[in-house]
């Protein structure tokens, strides 16, 4: 699980670094401040720590005493792991659709004209600049 999130976040950070060199250094800061990214990363770390703590409680048969597996805790860990898979899907979709300003500009067609007679991509660009 830690390997999956490490690969996801490292590939995302590489894309963010390239975008920050192309657009603005604020892209990295905005990525780190985004609540969805913080919740995803925090959930992965919390699930990993919880699973390690539960793993300490699992006992095998030693010296005639019976083994112990905390069934409820293992079930909770499994539910948390499945939740993390869903958060990973959300993270990738959120990053790919909401992080790059070029996608907002690409949605306007170059051949279209706005009401003022200027190309539509100029109007989208000005609107995007004001919103930032």
N, C-alpha and C positions, 0 to 999 in steps of 0.2 A: 504494500500500500504506500509506503514512504517512497519507494522507487517510482511509482506512477506519478505521484504529485511532484516529485523532484524533476522528472522529465517534463511534465506539463509546465511547471513554473519556469524551468530553465529555458525551454524553447520559447516561452512567452516573453521572458526577459530579453532574450536575443532580439526578438521582433520589436519589442518596445525600445531597445537601444537604437536599432536602425531607424525606427520612426522618429525618435527624438533628434537624431542627427539630421533628418529630412525636414521635420516640421518645427518642433520646439522642445526645449529641455523640460517643459512642464508636463510632457506626456508621461514621463516616469513618475513624477510627483502625483499626477492624477491617478495613475495606475495603483500606486501604493495607498492612496487615500480612499479608493473605491471600496464601499462597504461590502459589496458582493465578493470581491477578491479577499478581503480580510476575513469574512465569514467562512469562505471556502478553505483558506489556508488554516485558520484556527480550528475548524472542524476536523481536518486531517490530523493535525498535531494532537488534539484532544482525544480522538479515537485511537491513535497510536499509543498514547500514554495510558489510556484506559485499558487497552488490550495487554500492555505490559504489566500493569498492576494486577489484572485478573490472572495472567499467566503465573504470577508468583504464588497464587492460592491453589493451583492445581497440584495435587499430590498423587503419587503412585503408591502401590502397596509396599510398605517397608516395615520390617520387624513385626509382622503379623497384623498390623493395623490396616484397615481398609483404605482404598484410594478415595480421593475426593475431587470431584469436578463440579464447580459452581454452575449448575445448568442455567439458572436465570441470568447470571452475569455473562455467560458465553452467548446466550441468546441476544442479550442487549448489545454485546460487541458485534455480533453478526448484523443486527439491525443498523447499528452505527456505520458499519462498513458498507452496507448497501446504500445508506443515505449519502455516504461520501462518494459513491459511484455516481449517484444522481447529481451531487454538487459538482463533480468533475464535468459532467455533461453540460450543466448550467454555466460553469466557468468558461468552457471553450466557446459556447454559443454567445455568451455575453461579451467575451473579449473580441470575437471575430465580427460581431455586428455593431458594437457600440464604441469601440475605442479609436478607430481611425477616421480622421476628418475627411480623408479622400473619398470614403464611401458616401458621405453626404453630398459631395460635389459630383460624384459619378452618377447619382440618381437623376441628375438633370441632363437632358440631351443637348448636345452642342448645337444642333440645328434649330432648336426652339428659340423663340423671341419672347421677352417679357412684355408687359404693357407699355413700358417706356421705349420699346424698340431695340433695347440692348439685348445681347445674347442672354439666354436664361441662366447659363453657368455663371455670368457675372453677378446676377442678382442672388443666386444661391451662395456665392462666395462672400458677398458683402453681408448677407444675413448670418452666415456662419461666423464671420469675423466678429460681428457685434455680439453674438451669443457667447463667444469665448470670453 
